């Protein structure tokens, strides 16, 4: 019987130690985490290759054309479905 209770205590002790270790590591990460976050953001922003005005204009035109094309396709499909429903129901 002594072994069974000793095993339970050991398991509880291991869990408690593990929980304490996780709590300590999370506290260490929280300290300065906001400062570290913004340092990382600044570092990553330095790596960004920003588009030129010409590239930005062409990308904008492509996005607008794609949106217009999808809008026309959705309108056509919607009109077709509506016509089919009207043909069946009325």
N, C-alpha and C positions, 0 to 999 in steps of 0.2 A: 504493500500500500504506500509505503514511503516513496517508492520510485514513481508511482503514478502521479502523486501530488507534486513531486519534484519536477517531473516533466512538464506539468501544466504551468508551474511557476516560471520555468525556463522559457517556455513559449511566450508567456505574457511579458517577461522581461525583454525578450528579443523584440517583440512588437513595440513595446514602449521605447526601447532604445532606437529602433528604426524610425518611429514617429518623431522622437526628439531630433534625430539627425535630419529628417526631412524638414522639420520646422526651422531648425537652425539654418539649413541651406536656403530655404525660401526667404528667411529674414535677410540673409546676406545678399540675395538677389534683389530684394526690395530696396535696400539701401543704395541710393544713387542710381536706381534703375531709370528714373526719369531723365537724369543727366546723361546716362549712358545711351538712352534711347535717342536723344537729340544729337549726341555726338555721332551716332550711327547714321541718323538721317542726314546730317551735314556731310558726312563722308560719302554716302551714296549719291547725294545730289551733285557732288563734284564729279562723279563718274558719268552723269547723264550727258548724252549728246543731244543737244536741243536742235530742232529743225530750223532751217533758214526760213525767211519770209516766203520765198518761192515754194519751198516744200510744204510749208504750212497751208498756203493757198491751194495747192494741188490736192493735199490730203482733205481739206475742207470740201473742195468740189467733189471729190470721190465719195465722201460721206453723204453729202446732200443728194447726189445722184442715186446712190444706193438706197437711201431712205425713200426717195420719190419712186424708184422702181418697186420697192416692196409695198409701198402704199397703193400703187396701181394694181399690183398682183392681188393684194388683199381685197381691194375694192371689187375686182373682177370675180374673185372666188365668192365673196359675199353676195354679189348680185346674182351669180349663178345659183347659189344655194337658195336664195330668196325666190328666184323664178321657179326652181324645182319645187319648193314648198307650196307656192301659190298654185302650181299646176296640179299637185296632188290633192290639196285641201279644198280648192275652190273650183 
